[in-house]
Amino acid sequence: MKKIAVVATEKEYADFLMNNISKYLKRYAGFVSYSISEIQDKKQITEDFVVVSAFNIFQQVREKISLASEIIVLSLSLNKKQMNSLKDIPKGTKALLVNFDNRSCMHTITSMYNAGFREVELFPYYGEGDYDHTITTAITPNEAHLIPAGIDKIYDVGESSVDMNSLYSIADKLGVYEEFAANEASAARREYYYISSSMDKLLDEKENMSLKLDALLKLMNDGIIITDSAGRIYISNKRAQKLLECRTEVLRGFNIEEIIPEIDMNSTKEKLIRTKDTDLIVSSVEIRDDDEMAGHIVTVKDFEEEEQKQHGIRSKMSETSHTAKYTFEDILGTSEAITKAIDKAKRIADSDASVMITGESGTGKEMFAQSIHNASNRRKYNFVAVNCSAIPENLLESEMFGYEEGSFTGARKGGKIGLFELAHRGTIFLDEIGEMPLQLQSKLLRVLEEKKVMRVGSNKNIDIDVRIISATNENLSEMISKGKFREDLYYRLNVLPLKIPPLRERSEDVKEIFDYFVAQSKNNIVLDEDAQFTLSDYSWRGNVRELRNVSEYLTSMGKTYITVKDLPELKKEKNYETLVDIPKRQSNIIGKFILNEGKEIELYEDVLRELEASYNVGRRYGRQQLVKKINEEGGLYSEGEVRKALSKLDAYGFVRSAKGRGGSVITEEGIHLKKAINELRANGLIG
């Protein structure tokens, strides 16, 4: 025979409830009652079923309940004898229904109304707060001490009893439902009410809708809980049970406000609640049957999962996939220089502070940035890359921070989400940060300090949680001294500095990287010993990017064995810092320029050559045309590098660069500089 334990706060009430149940079910099970204090002294409750009437009782004894035991939640109401004692109350009377809290008051009122007691208007009162002092009658289930002074007529009906719903439920758990219904149920019905909940009434009228509803809830990705009009949980899906398992293993039968006390059943707004395992988003909506409120649908979602969904939606809205494809395993090389850089980057990935990556063009700064992101705890979220030199200055702010509809001419209908919002919970990579205008630097600093962005044309702040990785091949310290970069922003971005070594400092990696590029092109070529030495000994001004171009050139030749003669012409470089023997006939300004800027002399020479050619035919090149022309002649420059060169040449007066799309033109001093460079090279003073 199965055993049933009935648990209540006090032993007397536990005995009362046990007698209610055992009176009709003692043929089918053995019963025992416990107070909470008795259970605290026990090692474990081992009965087959544990019956409780309230969630707070369950919470106090849950650790003592055996995993093999099944929980049954009682439904309580006043029995017919108790309700009979109220028949003398005149129709239309206003009365206080007094119980120990508002939820219990409302549950009792709902049960009484469902049982047909509707000719007395009941008002909840739980020992505090004001009430209508014209009311002189009170009804209470054994809580008379809470009745306020001034009440003339008190009806203390005693403790609430179990109802027929509970007896049927227990009989069903015991597997004797039909036998109980045939024998004891009719006698029990004479004593207890069978109160169909509002949800029972609603669903039973809809051709067995409860079974269909149960099947539908199983398919839902969100947690779904359906309650009756009193807030008692009627049905829930497994997802809801999983999300709330840290609070309770049992949902059905308890009041929703006991499980989720933070919820406001009168509001449809979503609310964030915290559990020890995760953060949840909960909301509720009413279920109405004609004009009658039949219950609520409560939705429970995992906050973290919702955030990930939002990121997917944001990415789709931007029509761009913001993902990081590279990891540290993708970075080639075994040299000490690159190994140290990778090891430091891995340690940086464990932190959440801002990172500044420095290194020459073509060293793989973005590859390191993506690898850091993929090794961090932000890897599930977006990696948003922004090239600060590639976006026109007048569009950079709206692209980074977004804009509202109608905020400027040409603004997209509905506005546009900004790159910082897209990177929420993830990483934003600001490449070529030195190219960011000073005005925008100020706004970026404010974003870093406040962790909020404001779209162009809006006055609403949007909270963001973003890690910033910036990168530059510029000397930001020098730019700070010239007033071109904010010092306070520099220190906020450069919390974790990471320097990427140029390829010339890890020449032993050249062969491995070259072989990788060849394999990617599905070619099979072999370098002879001299060709290998030449490539390893070369200074690689364009770093890995230049090496890739060389590999593409060689694989396109259609040869399988490569000698030195097959190699493209590799530009030779020299350390110009030792260059002090400038011919006296050259002006001081030219000598000063070559001494200060000599490391990039070949770039300046290429720029001056193309500008002189265009000058001779009466044309002006825009920056993009200039880059194209130079690279057609064998250059390997980015638009940012050429822009920087033009800026330096313009500052010394060797070129004049018009604003907007006016292009650049070489000056007479620029022609003299080009001639001076040619003479220095002819004299062997530069390579």
C-alpha positions in Angstrom: 0.0 0.0 0.0 1.3 3.5 -0.9 2.1 5.9 1.9 1.1 9.6 1.9 2.7 12.3 4.1 0.6 15.4 4.8 2.7 18.4 5.7 1.5 21.7 7.3 3.0 24.5 9.3 1.5 23.3 12.6 0.8 19.7 13.6 -2.8 20.4 14.4 -3.6 21.7 10.9 -1.6 18.8 9.3 -3.8 16.4 11.2 -6.9 18.3 10.1 -5.9 18.1 6.4 -4.9 14.4 6.8 -8.3 13.6 8.2 -10.0 15.4 5.4 -8.2 13.2 2.9 -8.0 9.9 4.7 -11.7 9.9 5.5 -12.4 8.9 1.9 -9.0 7.5 0.7 -7.8 5.4 3.7 -8.7 2.2 1.8 -6.2 3.0 -0.8 -3.2 4.4 1.1 -1.6 4.8 4.5 -1.4 8.4 5.9 0.9 10.2 8.3 1.0 13.9 9.2 4.0 16.2 9.9 4.5 19.7 11.1 7.5 21.6 9.6 9.4 21.4 13.0 8.9 17.6 13.0 10.4 17.3 9.5 13.4 19.4 10.4 14.3 16.7 12.9 13.9 13.9 10.4 16.7 12.8 8.0 14.3 12.4 5.1 10.7 12.1 4.1 10.4 8.7 2.5 6.6 8.3 1.9 5.5 7.7 -1.7 3.6 11.0 -1.9 4.1 14.3 0.0 1.0 16.5 0.2 1.5 20.3 0.8 -1.0 23.1 0.7 1.3 26.1 0.1 4.5 26.9 -1.7 6.2 28.3 1.4 5.7 25.0 3.2 7.2 23.1 0.2 10.2 25.4 0.2 10.9 24.7 3.9 10.8 20.9 3.4 12.0 20.3 -0.2 15.6 19.4 0.9 14.1 16.6 3.1 11.9 15.1 0.4 13.3 11.9 -1.1 13.9 12.0 -4.9 11.6 9.0 -5.2 8.7 10.9 -3.6 6.1 12.7 -5.7 4.7 16.1 -4.6 0.9 16.7 -4.6 -0.3 20.3 -4.1 -3.7 20.5 -2.3 -6.5 22.8 -3.5 -8.3 24.3 -0.5 -11.7 25.8 -0.1 -14.5 26.1 2.5 -16.6 22.9 2.7 -20.4 22.8 2.4 -20.9 22.8 6.2 -18.7 25.9 6.5 -20.5 27.7 3.7 -23.9 26.7 5.3 -23.0 28.7 8.4 -23.0 31.9 6.2 -26.6 31.4 4.9 -28.1 33.8 7.4 -26.0 36.8 6.1 -28.6 39.1 4.4 -28.4 39.4 0.6 -26.5 42.5 -0.6 -24.4 42.7 2.6 -20.8 44.0 2.2 -18.3 42.0 4.2 -14.6 41.8 4.8 -13.0 38.5 3.9 -10.1 38.4 6.4 -7.1 36.1 5.8 -3.3 36.4 6.4 -2.3 37.9 3.1 -3.9 39.4 0.0 -3.3 36.3 -2.1 -5.0 34.1 0.4 -7.9 36.5 0.6 -8.4 36.5 -3.1 -8.1 32.7 -3.3 -10.8 32.3 -0.7 -13.1 34.9 -2.3 -12.7 33.2 -5.7 -13.5 29.8 -4.2 -16.6 31.1 -2.4 -17.9 32.8 -5.6 -17.2 29.6 -7.6 -19.2 27.6 -5.0 -22.2 29.9 -5.6 -21.8 32.3 -2.7 -22.4 35.5 -4.7 -25.1 37.3 -2.9 -22.7 38.9 -0.4 -20.1 41.4 -1.7 -16.7 40.4 -0.3 -13.7 42.8 0.2 -10.2 41.4 1.0 -8.5 42.5 4.2 -5.3 41.1 5.7 -4.8 43.0 8.9 -3.3 46.2 7.5 -4.4 49.2 5.4 -7.6 51.1 5.4 -11.1 49.7 4.4 -14.6 51.0 3.9 -15.7 51.7 7.5 -19.4 51.3 6.6 -18.7 47.6 6.5 -19.6 45.9 9.8 -19.4 42.2 8.9 -16.4 40.0 8.5 -15.8 36.4 7.4 -12.6 34.6 8.2 -11.1 31.1 8.0 -9.6 31.0 11.5 -7.8 34.4 11.3 -10.1 36.3 13.6 -7.1 38.1 15.3 -6.7 40.1 12.0 -10.2 41.5 12.0 -10.1 45.3 12.7 -12.0 46.9 15.6 -15.4 48.2 14.8 -16.7 45.0 13.1 -20.0 44.0 14.8 -20.6 40.6 13.2 -17.9 38.0 12.8 -18.3 34.6 11.0 -15.2 32.4 11.8 -15.8 29.4 9.6 -12.6 27.6 10.6 -9.7 26.3 8.6 -10.1 25.8 4.8 -10.6 22.1 3.9 -9.5 20.2 0.8 -11.9 20.2 -2.1 -13.0 17.4 -4.4 -10.4 18.4 -7.0 -7.7 17.4 -4.5 -9.4 14.0 -3.7 -9.7 13.2 -7.4 -6.1 14.2 -8.0 -4.8 12.0 -5.2 -7.0 9.1 -6.3 -5.6 9.5 -9.8 -2.0 9.5 -8.5 -2.7 6.3 -6.6 -4.2 4.7 -9.7 -7.6 4.2 -8.1 -9.5 7.0 -9.8 -12.4 4.9 -11.2 -12.8 2.8 -8.0 -12.8 6.0 -5.9 -15.3 7.7 -8.2 -17.6 4.6 -8.0 -17.6 4.2 -4.2 -16.3 7.1 -2.0 -16.7 10.1 -4.4 -20.5 10.5 -4.0 -20.1 10.7 -0.2 -17.3 13.1 -0.5 -19.3 15.3 -2.8 -21.9 15.8 -0.1 -19.2 17.3 2.1 -16.8 19.0 -0.3 -17.3 21.2 -3.3 -16.0 20.2 -6.7 -15.0 23.6 -8.0 -14.2 23.8 -11.7 -11.6 26.5 -12.2 -12.3 29.2 -14.8 -9.8 27.4 -17.1 -11.6 24.1 -16.7 -14.8 25.7 -17.7 -13.2 27.5 -20.7 -11.3 24.5 -22.1 -13.9 21.8 -21.4 -16.4 23.7 -23.6 -13.9 23.6 -26.5 -13.9 19.9 -27.4 -11.1 18.7 -25.3 -9.0 21.8 -25.9 -6.8 21.1 -22.8 -5.2 18.1 -24.5 -4.5 20.1 -27.7 -3.2 23.0 -25.6 -0.9 20.6 -23.7 0.5 19.3 -27.0 1.0 22.9 -28.3 2.8 24.0 -25.2 5.4 21.2 -25.7 6.4 22.8 -29.0 7.0 26.3 -27.6 10.6 27.5 -27.2 9.6 29.9 -24.4 8.4 28.8 -21.0 4.6 29.0 -20.8 2.5 28.9 -17.6 -1.3 29.1 -17.7 -3.1 30.0 -14.5 -6.8 30.1 -13.5 -8.5 33.3 -12.4 -7.1 33.0 -8.8 -3.5 32.7 -10.0 -3.3 28.9 -9.4 -1.0 27.2 -12.0 -3.2 25.1 -14.2 -0.7 23.9 -16.7 2.9 24.5 -17.7 5.4 23.2 -20.3 8.8 21.6 -19.7 10.6 24.7 -20.7 9.0 26.7 -17.9 9.7 23.9 -15.5 13.4 23.9 -16.6 13.8 27.7 -16.3 12.2 27.8 -12.8 13.7 24.5 -11.4 16.1 26.5 -9.1 13.0 27.8 -7.3 10.8 24.7 -7.4 10.5 21.3 -9.1 6.7 21.5 -8.9 4.6 24.2 -10.6 1.1 22.9 -11.0 -1.1 23.7 -8.1 0.9 26.5 -6.6 0.0 30.1 -7.0 2.1 31.9 -9.7 2.8 34.8 -7.3 4.4 32.2 -4.8 6.8 31.0 -7.5 7.5 34.4 -9.1 6.7 37.0 -6.4 8.3 39.7 -8.6 5.6 39.4 -11.3 2.9 42.0 -11.7 -0.2 40.1 -13.0 -2.0 43.4 -13.7 0.8 44.6 -16.2 1.7 43.2 -19.6 5.2 44.7 -19.4 8.2 42.4 -19.5 10.1 42.3 -16.2 13.7 41.1 -15.6 14.0 38.7 -12.6 17.1 37.1 -11.2 17.5 33.5 -10.0 20.6 31.9 -8.7 21.2 30.2 -12.1 20.2 32.8 -14.7 18.3 36.0 -15.4 14.8 35.6 -16.7 12.3 37.8 -18.6 8.7 37.3 -17.5 5.4 38.8 -18.7 1.7 37.9 -18.4 -1.5 38.6 -20.3 -5.1 38.0 -19.4 -7.2 35.1 -20.8 -10.8 36.3 -21.1 -14.0 34.3 -21.7 -16.4 36.9 -23.0 -16.4 39.5 -20.2 -15.0 37.2 -17.5 -11.3 37.0 -16.7 -10.5 33.2 -16.8 -6.8 33.3 -16.0 -3.4 34.4 -17.3 -0.8 33.2 -19.7 2.7 33.8 -18.2 5.7 33.7 -20.5 9.2 33.0 -19.1 12.3 33.5 -21.3 16.0 33.1 -20.7 17.6 36.6 -20.8 20.9 35.4 -22.2 19.2 33.5 -25.0 17.0 36.5 -25.8 20.2 38.7 -26.0 21.7 36.3 -28.6 18.5 36.3 -30.6 18.5 40.1 -30.6 22.1 40.1 -31.9 21.1 37.8 -34.7 18.2 40.1 -35.6 20.5 43.2 -35.4 22.9 41.6 -37.7 20.1 40.8 -40.2 18.9 44.3 -40.0 22.3 45.6 -40.8 22.5 43.1 -43.7 26.0 42.2 -42.7 27.4 39.2 -40.9 29.4 40.5 -37.9 31.5 37.4 -37.1 35.1 36.7 -36.3 36.4 33.8 -38.3 40.0 33.7 -37.1 41.4 32.1 -34.0 45.0 31.9 -32.6 45.4 28.6 -34.4 45.1 30.4 -37.7 48.2 32.7 -37.0 51.2 31.1 -38.7 54.7 31.1 -37.5 56.9 29.5 -34.8 59.4 32.3 -34.3 60.0 33.7 -30.8 58.7 37.1 -31.8 55.3 35.8 -33.0 55.0 33.2 -30.3 55.4 35.9 -27.6 52.8 38.1 -29.3 50.3 35.2 -29.4 50.9 34.2 -25.8 50.3 37.8 -24.7 47.2 38.1 -26.8 45.8 34.9 -25.2 46.3 36.5 -21.8 44.6 39.7 -23.0 41.6 37.7 -24.2 40.8 36.6 -20.6 40.4 40.3 -19.6 37.6 42.6 -20.6 39.7 45.8 -20.8 40.3 47.9 -24.0 43.1 46.6 -26.2 45.3 48.6 -28.6 47.1 46.7 -31.3 50.0 48.4 -32.9 52.0 47.2 -35.9 53.0 48.0 -39.5 50.5 47.6 -42.3 50.0 44.0 -43.3 51.2 42.4 -40.0 47.7 40.9 -39.3 46.3 43.2 -36.6 42.7 42.3 -37.4 43.5 38.6 -37.3 44.8 39.1 -33.8 41.7 41.2 -32.9 39.4 38.4 -34.1 41.4 35.8 -32.3 41.2 37.7 -29.0 37.4 38.0 -29.5 37.0 34.3 -30.2 39.0 33.4 -27.1 37.1 35.7 -24.8 33.8 35.2 -23.0 32.2 37.5 -25.6 32.7 35.0 -28.5 29.0 34.2 -28.7 28.2 37.8 -29.7 29.0 40.0 -32.6 32.5 41.1 -33.7 32.0 44.4 -35.5 34.9 45.7 -37.5 35.1 49.4 -38.4 37.8 50.9 -40.7 38.0 54.5 -39.5 39.8 55.6 -42.6 37.5 53.8 -45.1 34.2 55.6 -44.0 33.9 59.2 -45.1 34.3 61.6 -42.2 30.7 63.0 -42.6 29.2 59.5 -42.3 31.4 58.0 -39.6 29.4 59.3 -36.7 26.0 58.1 -38.0 27.5 54.7 -39.0 29.1 54.2 -35.5 26.2 55.4 -33.4 23.2 55.1 -35.7 20.6 57.6 -36.6 16.9 58.3 -36.4 14.5 58.7 -39.3 14.7 62.2 -40.8 17.8 63.2 -38.8 19.5 64.3 -42.0 19.0 64.5 -45.8 19.2 61.0 -47.2 18.6 59.2 -43.8 17.0 55.8 -44.3 13.3 55.5 -43.5 13.0 54.1 -40.0 16.5 55.1 -39.1 19.5 52.8 -38.8 21.1 50.9 -35.9 24.7 51.9 -35.2 27.8 49.7 -35.1 28.2 50.1 -31.4 24.6 48.8 -30.8 25.4 45.9 -33.2 28.4 45.1 -31.0 26.4 45.0 -27.7 27.8 42.2 -25.5 30.4 41.6 -28.1 33.5 43.4 -29.5 34.0 46.4 -31.7 37.3 46.6 -33.6 38.3 50.2 -34.5 41.0 49.8 -37.2 43.2 52.7 -38.1 42.0 54.6 -35.0 44.5 57.3 -35.7 42.4 58.4 -38.7 39.4 59.2 -36.5 38.5 62.9 -36.5 39.0 64.8 -33.3 35.3 65.7 -32.9 34.4 62.0 -33.1 37.2 61.1 -30.7 35.4 63.2 -28.0 32.2 61.3 -28.6 34.0 58.0 -28.4 35.6 59.0 -25.1 32.1 59.8 -23.7 30.8 56.4 -24.9 33.7 54.7 -23.1 33.0 56.6 -19.9 29.2 56.4 -19.8 28.7 53.1 -21.6 25.8 54.7 -23.5 25.3 55.8 -27.1 22.9 58.3 -28.6 21.8 58.0 -32.2 22.1 61.0 -34.4 18.9 63.0 -34.3 17.8 61.4 -31.0 17.8 62.5 -27.3 17.6 59.0 -25.9 20.6 57.2 -24.5 21.0 53.5 -25.3 22.9 51.3 -22.8 25.7 49.2 -24.4 28.2 46.7 -23.1 31.0 46.6 -25.6 34.7 45.6 -25.5 36.9 47.9 -27.7 39.9 46.7 -29.6 41.6 49.4 -31.6 44.5 49.2 -34.0 46.9 51.6 -35.7 50.2 51.7 -37.6 50.6 55.4 -36.6 52.7 56.8 -33.8 49.9 58.0 -31.6 52.3 59.6 -29.1 53.6 61.8 -31.8 50.0 62.6 -32.9 49.1 63.6 -29.3 52.0 66.0 -29.2 50.8 67.6 -32.4 47.2 67.8 -31.1 45.9 65.3 -33.6 44.8 62.7 -31.1 43.3 63.1 -27.7 45.6 62.0 -24.9 42.7 61.0 -22.5 41.2 58.8 -25.2 44.6 57.2 -25.9 44.9 56.1 -22.3 41.4 54.7 -22.2 42.1 52.7 -25.4 45.6 51.6 -24.6 44.8 49.7 -21.3 46.2 46.5 -22.8 48.8 47.2 -25.5 49.8 44.6 -28.0 52.5 45.1 -30.6 52.6 42.8 -33.6 56.1 42.1 -34.9 56.8 43.0 -38.6 57.8 40.1 -40.9 61.4 41.2 -41.1 61.7 40.5 -37.3 60.6 36.9 -37.8 62.2 35.9 -41.1 62.2 32.2 -40.1 58.4 32.3 -40.5 58.5 33.5 -44.2 58.8 30.1 -45.7 55.9 28.6 -43.7 53.6 31.6 -44.5 54.7 31.4 -48.2 53.9 27.7 -48.4 50.5 28.3 -46.8 49.6 30.9 -49.5 50.7 28.6 -52.3 48.7 25.7 -50.8 45.6 28.0 -50.7 45.9 28.6 -54.4 46.0 24.8 -55.0 49.4 25.1 -56.6 52.6 23.0 -56.1 55.8 25.0 -56.5 59.2 24.6 -55.0 61.7 27.3 -54.2 65.4 26.6 -54.7 67.8 27.4 -51.8 68.8 30.8 -53.2 65.2 31.9 -53.7 64.3 30.8 -50.2 67.2 32.8 -48.8 66.3 35.9 -50.9 62.7 35.8 -49.6 63.8 35.3 -46.0 66.4 38.1 -46.2 64.0 40.6 -47.7 62.7 43.4 -45.4 59.0 43.0 -46.4 57.9 46.5 -46.2 54.3 45.3 -46.9 54.7 42.4 -44.4 52.4 39.4 -44.9 50.3 41.3 -47.4 53.3 41.8 -49.6 54.4 38.2 -49.2 50.9 37.0 -50.3 51.2 39.2 -53.4 54.6 37.6 -54.2 53.1 34.1 -53.8 50.3 34.9 -56.1 52.7 36.3 -58.7 54.8 33.1 -58.6 51.9 30.7 -58.8 50.5 32.6 -61.8 53.7 31.9 -63.8 52.9 28.3 -64.4 56.3 27.0 -63.2 56.8 24.4 -60.5 60.5 25.1 -59.7 61.3 28.7 -58.7 64.8 30.2 -58.8 66.0 33.7 -57.9 65.6 34.8 -61.5 61.9 34.0 -61.3 61.3 36.2 -58.3 59.6 39.6 -58.9 61.8 42.7 -58.4 61.9 43.2 -54.7 62.5 46.7 -53.5 65.6 47.2 -51.4 65.5 49.4 -48.3 68.0 51.1 -46.1 67.9 52.6 -42.6 67.7 56.3 -43.4 68.2 57.3 -39.7 72.0 57.2 -40.4 71.6 59.4 -43.5 73.4 62.7 -42.6 75.4 63.5 -45.7 72.8 65.6 -47.6 74.4 67.6 -50.6 74.7 71.2 -49.7 73.1 72.4 -52.9 69.8 71.0 -51.7 67.7 73.3 -49.6 67.4 72.9 -45.9 63.7 72.0 -46.1 64.5 69.1 -48.4 67.3 67.8 -46.2 65.1 68.1 -43.1 62.3 66.2 -44.8 64.5 63.4 -45.9 66.1 63.1 -42.5 62.7 63.1 -40.6 60.6 61.1 -43.1 63.3 59.0 -44.9 61.9 55.7 -43.7 59.0 56.1 -46.1 61.1 57.7 -48.9 60.0 55.2 -51.5 56.3 55.9 -50.8 56.9 59.7 -51.2 58.9 59.1 -54.4 56.1 57.0 -55.9 53.5 59.7 -55.0 55.6 62.5 -56.4 56.3 60.5 -59.6 52.6 60.0 -60.4 51.7 63.6 -59.4 54.4 65.0 -61.7 53.2 62.8 -64.6 49.6 64.0 -64.1 50.9 67.6 -63.8 52.7 67.4 -67.1 49.5 66.4 -68.9 47.4 69.0 -67.0 45.5 66.6 -64.8 44.8 66.2 -61.1 44.4 62.9 -59.4 42.0 62.2 -56.6 43.3 60.0 -53.8 41.7 56.8 -55.1 43.0 57.4 -58.6 46.4 58.1 -57.2 46.5 54.8 -55.2 45.4 52.9 -58.3 48.1 54.5 -60.5 50.9 53.8 -57.9 49.9 50.2 -57.4 49.6 49.6 -61.1 53.3 50.5 -61.2 54.2 47.9 -58.6 53.3 49.7 -55.3 51.6 47.9 -52.4 49.9 50.8 -50.6 46.6 51.2 -48.9 44.5 54.3 -49.3 45.3 55.2 -45.7 49.1 55.1 -46.3 48.7 57.3 -49.4 46.5 59.8 -47.5 49.1 60.0 -44.8 51.9 60.6 -47.4 49.9 63.4 -49.0 49.3 65.0 -45.7 53.1 65.0 -44.9 54.1 66.3 -48.3 51.4 69.0 -48.1 52.7 70.1 -44.7 56.2 70.6 -46.1 54.8 72.4 -49.2 55.8 69.7 -51.7 52.2 69.2 -52.9 48.9 71.0 -52.6 45.9 68.9 -51.7 42.5 70.5 -52.3 39.6 69.8 -50.0 36.8 67.6 -51.1 37.4 66.0 -54.5 39.8 68.7 -55.8 42.7 66.2 -56.0 46.4 66.9 -55.4 49.0 68.6 -57.4 52.8 68.7 -57.2 54.5 72.0 -56.4 57.8 73.3 -57.7 59.4 72.4 -54.4 58.0 68.9 -54.8 59.7 68.6 -58.2 62.9 69.7 -56.6 62.4 67.0 -53.8 61.9 64.3 -56.4 65.1 65.4 -58.2 67.0 65.4 -54.9 65.9 61.9 -54.1 67.0 60.7 -57.6 70.5 62.3 -57.0 70.9 60.8 -53.5 70.1 57.4 -54.9 72.5 57.9 -57.8 75.2 58.8 -55.3 74.4 55.6 -53.3 73.2 57.6 -50.3 69.9 55.9 -50.4 69.0 52.4 -51.7 
